[in-house]
């Protein structure tokens, strides 16, 4: 069984609601600040970006790295978190 971080487990434990973008697994506080400055203050807004990319993890990872300054690790973890949330709730 694959390791599930406590942040991922917490994020997947309930509907997204009005959670801040910093609640998404893989999003550091520094990246959250950048995302907020770019208009992505809530998790559902970042999810919308992920859905606009047709849940394509590679495209989302490239976008968040090049447009928002995420590290490769942050990009992979956040895209996995959003994909897992979609599997659970959509």
Secondary structure as GFF3:
##gff-version 3
##sequence-region A 1 90
A	DSSP	alpha_helix	6	12	.	.	.	ID=ss1
A	DSSP	three_ten_helix	21	23	.	.	.	ID=ss2
A	DSSP	alpha_helix	29	37	.	.	.	ID=ss3
A	DSSP	alpha_helix	43	52	.	.	.	ID=ss4
A	DSSP	alpha_helix	57	68	.	.	.	ID=ss5
A	DSSP	alpha_helix	72	89	.	.	.	ID=ss6
###
